[in-house]
Amino acid sequence: MSRSATEPDESEGYKSGLPGPLGVIDLLLARIESAILAAGVLLMAINTCTNVIARFVFGQGLFFSGEINRILIILVTFAGLGYAARHGRHIRMSALYDVLPASARKILMITIALVTAAFMFFLCYYAVEYIQNLYNRGRVLPALSLPIWIIYLWVPIGFAVTGIEYVLTAVKNLTSKGVYLSTSVLDEYEDPDTPL
């Protein structure tokens, strides 16, 4: 038997697996992240296509295109951390985890979620220090003349949201039956006869 993670039907939209205020927070974060990711990827595609067209039509690309893509890549990467955690899509090394009984897997998943959350908050703290350092230096982007520290604001935000998601995953595992990879993704065995 192979392992799978089942999650709610994507066509219905995201539904939090948490009750009450935690579910509202989870749902709000999911909607904000989805909008940021969709807008970021769409803007990156538009910017890149516009730059290519400008290069072929006018013989010169947009001088600020590279900086805009740099900003959008940072935004999409760090907004995507929380999204991946919410949908249980981070890479996992599960050889040991898979052979454990359900009760041990649950304890291990709670431990993994809490340790990962602590690590995300630790990285958030150092990202804030890094941004303060950039702010004090006063550096700006050459083409857009934006202060560099502004484009890195998404780094601590992404780490903080991801940390919150892992705390919510631990809470879900503490309050529910079954083992959850995230607040809405149940880790379970799938039928080996099911076609891929």
N, C-alpha and C positions, 0 to 999 in steps of 0.2 A: 504494500500500500504506500502511496506517496502522500506527501503533506500538501495541503492547500490552505489558503486564507480566504474565507468567504466574507464578502462585504455587501452592503446594500446595492440594489440595482442603480447604476449610474444615471439611467434615464429619468429617474424620479428626483434626482438632485441629492445632495448630501443631507443625511439625517443623523444627528448626534445620537450616540448610544448612551449618553449621560442624562440623568434626570435633573429637573429643576434649573437653578441658576448656572450650574456647571454646563448643562446642555446648551443654555442660551449663549454662554461665553464661547463654547466650542463651535456652535453654529455661526456666530458672528465672525469669529476668526476665520472659519472656512470660507465664508462669503467674501470677506475682505481679501484673503489670499487668492482666491479664484479670480477676482476682478483684477488684482495686481498682476498675476501671472498672465492672464489673457491679454491685458493691455500692454504689458512689457514685451511679450513675444510678438504681438501684432505691430507695435511701434518699431521694434527691431527689424522686422521684415520690411516695413514701409521705408524706413531709413536706409536700409541696405539697397533695396530696389531703386529708390530715388537717387542714391549715390551712383549706382551703376548706370542708370539712364543719363544722369548729368555727365558722367565721364564719356559716354559714347556720343551724346548729342552735342555737348558744349566743349568736349575735349578736356574737361577738368572736373574732378569730383568735388563734392561739398567738403570744405575745409574742416567742418565741425563734426562730420559723420562718425569718425572713429571715436571721438569723445562721447557722443551720444550713445553709441553701441556699448562702450565701456560702462557707462552709467547703467544702461538697461541690463547688461549681463550681471552686474553686481546685484541689481534689484531682483532679477528673476532667480538667480542662484540662492540668495538668502531668503527670499519669500518662499521659494520651493522647498526649503528645509522643513518648515512646519507642515507644508502640504504633504510631503512624503511621509512624515511621521504620523499625520492624521489618517492617512490611508494605508499605513502599515507597509510601505514600499521601500524602506531602507534596506540595504544589503544586510543579510544575516548569515552568520556561520552557524548552522544549526545541527551539525552531526551529533554532538553530545546532547543537545536539547531534544532532538527527535527520539532518542532512545530512553529518555526519562519517563516515568509515569506522570499522569496528568497533574497530580498534586505537586510534584517536584518541578514540573514545567511552569506551573502557576507561580511558585515561589521564585524560580529563576527569572521569569518574565517581570515580576514586580521589582526584583533586584536590578535587573537590566534597565528597566524604565527609570528607576530612581537614580541609579548611577549615571545614566545618560543625561537625565535632567540636570543633575548637579554639574556635570561636565559642560553642558550647554550654558548654564548660568555663569560658570567660571569663565568660559570663553566670552560671554557677553560682557562681563566685568572688564576683561582685558581689551576688548574691542572699544569700549567706552574710553578707557585710558588712551588707546591709540588715537582715537578721534580727537581727544583733548590735546594730544601732542601735535596732531596735524593743524588743529585750530590755532595753537600757540605759534606755529611756524608761519602761518598766514599764506601758505602756497595756494595758487589758483591754477585752473586748467588754462592752457595757453590759448585755445580757440574760443571757448565759451566764457572765459574769465570768471567762472564760478569757483568759489572756495572749494578746495579738494575735500575738506572734511564733510561737506554736505553729501557727496556721492557715497560716502561710506556709512551714512546713518543707518542704512538697511542691514548692515552687518550685525550690530547688537540687537536690533529689532528682530531679525531672523533667528538669532540664537535664543533670545528670550521667548519668542513664540514657540520654538521647537522645545525648549525646556518645559514650558507650560503644557504642551501636548503630551510629553512623556510623563509629567506628573498626573495629568488626567488619565493616561493609560494605566498608571499604577492604581489610581483610584478606581477605575473601571474593573480592574482585576481583583481588587480588594472587596468590591461590593457586588460582584456578579459571579454566577457560575460559569465555568468554562475558562479558557485561556484566551485573552485578547491581545492582539498585536498592536492595536490602537483602540480608541473608544468605540469604533464601529466595525472593526475587522476581527472576526473570530477565527482563531487558529484551530483547524480541524483536519481530520483525515478525509481524503476524497476517495470515491469508489474507483478502483484501478481499471474497471471496465469502461469508465467514462471516456469518450473520445476527446482528444485535445482540440 
